[in-house]
Amino acid sequence: MSVSRRSVLGAAAVGGTVAAGARLLGLDPARFLPGMRPGTGGAQWVSPLGSEKARVAHLLRRTTFGATVAEFERSASEGFSRTVDRLLETRPAPPPDLPAAKGASAAGRLDARQLQLWWVDHMLRSPTPFAERMTLFWHGHFTSDFRKVGLRTPFVYWQNLTWRDMALTDLRSMLMRVTTDPAMLRYLDLSTSTGQNPNENYARELMELFSLGVGNYKEDDVRAAAQALAGWIEPRPQGFTDVTVDAKNAVTRRYPTYGDQATGVFVPRRAYKGGPLTFLGKRANFDAQSVIDQILAQPAAAYFITRKVAQHFLSTRIDEQYVRRLGDRFRASRYDMKSLMHDLLTSPEFAAAQSYRALVKAPVEMMVHSLKALGAADLGRLAVQSSANMGQVLFDPPDVGGWPNNEAWISSNNVIARVNFVSAALQQVKAPPAAAEAVVQLDGVFGAQTAGLLNRARDDHMRWLLALASPEFQLK
């Protein structure tokens, strides 16, 4: 008997919280929760990561939103180690120009949906998808949102370009760029701060969320950093790109220009002039760069970033010895992000059995992977339209802490939204790839119930629906 879309949705709606995702195809929730050890405790599959091709597929799921058939075949022929090297050493392909950033908006503002579609389309088509995956990671780490930053300036667009360019540079340079980033200056109010009246918002988040973590600084350090960082402001418009006159002779000023100024401006008269400050145990005349240097002098910085990266690319259950091992190497490399990512991706833990399907795909990852698997790169607009129901709207994280991770992505509501997205995508794909490709997307490794449903499905559309909506596909 074949399985209808109605029965799939009905199964998804039965449960609540994390269990709903596993009930999607009537599977035992205890067997599909992230972090379980595959092949033990009653799991319905055994990790295939002893195979070179399986390790390559695992790598691509973690670092490139999954892969098209051509991308997988290329990587499989290269092998795991050479693919890691290629991902890390290939410079990011620049995205196409965003029309609104060049004055296409007659209202003099960016369009949020257009901005989101611009990025999703690039995720789907970019020849360097690892760069987009890293850009998404930093977008969720160094957060800001278009609602507070606003759309009358190109600041959130510039920020996206910045994270792509700097994703695999060094943490020192990245922290300086985020400190002087126009969107961040506005989002966390550093642009309003002066030496006489410092605003502490950015100083606090710089340490708590961006570099050190709770417990590794004191309130006095927040106050000192706020004073030392004062003086940076967002760039000001230099004019407008052009002036047009519509049919009613109404004058429209188009998008404001900023020349090549994509960073903040330091205004000495707004800076702190009160002499030495004590910050993180050191007394000196601090400015923005020396504040960052003193942060990076703390061993906690290397461990904080290493833990955050590992939780996004390896597992949410990270052994502290692993963090210390990679964190010490990260610090010794002068905080080189490329070195950290190489150490993580080539570590034995990355390809260990317990790492297989140990993470839940974020909504953007799931949608981009689905469309790439279906060969439907022209359906980016559907992904943008579906993102709110899944809880991940690009350029609009819920707060300065960014989006949640892993199990937090699975609830009864957004599981239904995931199924609806897959169903809607399949309705727009006239001829999906052969059903065998759906099996490839699951590594050919799935539970008995998923296998039974796939075998009983009446056609390739239903097999693709079952595969892309399955708990196995939601994991990476």
Secondary structure by P-SEA (a helix, b strand, c coil): ccccaaaaaaaaaccccaaaaaaccccccccccccccccccccccccccccaaaaaaaaaaaccccccaaaaaaaaaacaaaaaaaaacccccccccccccccccccccccaaaaaaaaaaaaaccccaaaaaaaaaaaaaccccccccccccaaaaaaaaaaaacccccaaaaaaaaaacaaaaaaacccccccccccaaaaaaaccccccccccccaaaaaaaaaaaccccccccccccccccccccbbbbcccccccccbbbbbccccccccccccccccccccaaaaaaaaaacaaaaaaaaaaaaaacccccccaaaaaaaaaaaaaacccaaaaaaaaaaccccccccccccccccaaaaaaaaaaaaccccaaaaaaaacccccccccccccccccccccccccaaaaaaaaaaaaaaaaaccccccaaaaaaaacccccaaaaaaaaacccaaaaaaaaaaccccccc
